[in-house]
Amino acid sequence: MAKSVSKASAPSKRANLRLLRGDRSRKEIVDAAARLAAQTSYAATSISDICKACGLPPSSIYWHFGSKQGLFAAVLEQGAHDWEAQFGSAIASCRGGRGYLRRWLLACARTMQAQPDVLRLLLLLPLEQQETDPVVADVARRVLEGAVGLTQTALDKAIEPPLSPDRRDDLAELIVSYVHGAFLAHLIDPRSNNLEALFERLHDQVMVLAGSAERS
């Protein structure tokens, strides 16, 4: 009886090992593609480059993703997941109460400075692929909506008395647009565009706009 159990369990162990190897190779491919695309661009990153970087053959890439577009849709999905985790951790470290919005924005700036490749990929890859790849466009839209939603929550916590929903939503979209622009300026010239200084300035302007919004 013991032998039959051992024989029956052997195929299951081999199958599990194949799954683990498959998951590992998939992650290695995605990580290599993300790293190369963050350094250059989608167009400049070839399947051959990715194979050299991860040490796997082209057949592995096509097996897991079907195409270069499929691979970079997966890269964007992973980038979105990583960014949300980093962003959420930064936000969780902020205390509520007076000065919350400033602390929240500075936590965002520090996260962007510590992990620039993730956000760079999320911003630039959709610019190259959004019109031709609906999967990439959908991920980019969800990332943007998530950022706006987090900003709306931050404004609800930070502004007293509370803004009307329409005012809050407009201000949240303005903040996210500023953040994206500030980050790109930082990438171009980090010495002249310190993110923490830019976000301090953003905080001051947001508080002025919030006060004006309630008076208008």
N, C-alpha and C positions, 0 to 999 in steps of 0.2 A: 504493500500500500504506500509506504514512504517513497519507494522508487517512482511510482506512477505520479505522485504529487510533484516530485522533483522534475520529472519529464514534462508535466503539464505546465509547470511554472516557468520553464526555460524559455519558451517562445515569448511569454509575457515580458520577461526581463529583457530579452533582445529587443522587443518592440519599444519598451520604455527607454532603452538606451538609444535607439534610433531617434525617438522623439526628442530626447535631451540634446543629442548631437544636432538635430535639425533646428531646434530653438537656438542653440548656441551659434550655429553658422548663420542663421537669419539675423541675429543680433550683431554679429561681427560685420556682416554686409551693411546693415543699416548704419552702424557706427562709423564705418569707413566712408560711406557715401556722405553722411552728414559732415564729417570732418573735412573732406575734400571740398564739398559744396560751400561750406562756410569760409574756406580759404580762397576759393575762386568764384565759381558760379555753377548753376545747373548746366548751362550750355558747355562750359569748359570742362566739366567732369564726365569722362567717358567710362564706359563699362570696363575697358581695359585698365584704366587708372584705378578703379574700384577693386578689380581683381588683384592688382599688384599690392594695394594697400591692405586687403584683408587676407590674401594668400589663398583664395578660393577660386575655382574655375568659373567661367561665364555660365556654364550649365547650372551652377548652384543659384546664381542670381535669377536666371529665367525660371528655374523650378519654383523658387519661393515667391517671385513677384511678377513674372510674366513679361515684363518690359521695363525699360528705364523709367517710364512714367509711373508704372506701378511701384517701383522701388522708391521713387522720390515722394510719392504720396505717403508711403509708409514712413519715410524719413520725416516728413512734415507732421504726421500723426505723433511720432515719437517725440519730436521737438515740442509739440504742443503739450504733451503729457509732462515732459521734463520741466517746461517753463511754468506750467500751472502748479507743479509741486514746489518749485523754488519760490514762485511768487506767493503761494499760499503760506509757505513757511515764514517768509519775510513779514507778511501781514499779521500772522499769528503772534509774532514777537512784539507787535505794537500794543501799547496800553491804550485804553479808551480815555475819555475825558478831554480836558483842555489841551490843545496842541496836538490832538490826534491826527489831523490831516497832514501837518508838517512831518510828524514821525512816520506816517504811512508813506508819504512821497519819498522821504529820504531812505526808507527801507527798500522801496522800489528801485531807487537810483543805485544803491549798493548792490542789489541783486543783479542789475544790468551790468554793472562794472565788473562784478565777480564772474559772471557767466555770459559774456557778450555773444559767443558763437550761437547760442540757442536763439536769442531774439533776432540776431542778424539773419539767420536762416529763415525764421518765421516771417520776417518782413520782406526779404529779397527774393526768396524762391517763388512766392505767389506773383511777384511782379513779372517774373520770367514766364510763368506757366499758367497764370489764372485764366486767360482767355482760351487756352487750348486744352486744359485738363479740368473737367468739372469736379473731380475728386479733390484736387489741390485747392480749387476755388472754395469748395465746401469746408475744408479744414480751415482755410484762412478766414472764412466768414465766422466760423464757430470760435476761433481764437479771438477775433475782434469783439464779438458779442460777449464773450466771457470777460474780456478786459473792461468793457463798458459796464457790465453788471457788477464787477468788483468795485469799480469806481463809484457807481451809484450807491452801493452799500457804505463805502467810506464817507461819502458826502452826507448820507443820512445820519451817520454817527458823529460827524464833525460840525455840522452847521446847526446853530440854534438861533431863532426858531427854525423848524424844518422848512426846506424849500418845497414849493409845489412840485408834483411829479414831473410836469413838463419842463420847469426850470431846471430841476435836478438832472433830468435826462440830457438836456441841451448842454449843461455844464460838464457832465460826465463825458460826452462825446468830444467836447472841446479839450478836456484834459488829456484824453487818450490820443487825440491828434497831435497835441503839443509833445507828449511823451515820445511818440514815434519820431517826430521831427527832431527833437532834442537828442535822441539816441543816434540817429543818422548823422547829425552834426558832430556828435562825440566820436563816432567811427572815423569821420573824415579828419578831424583835428582835435584829438583828446586833450591836448594841453590848453587849447583856447576854449574848450567846451566841457568844463567839468560838470558832470551830471548832477552832483549834489548842489552845486551853486545854481544851476539852471532850474532845479526843482524847488529850491528855496524861493527863487523868483516866481515860479509858477504858483506856489502856495500863496504868496502875497497878492498876486493878481486874482486868484480864485476867490480869496476872501473879500476883495473889493467888489468883484462881480457878483458874488452871492449877496452882499449887502445891497448893491444896486438893483439886483433882480427883485428883491423883496420890496423895495421902494417904488419900483416902476409899476 
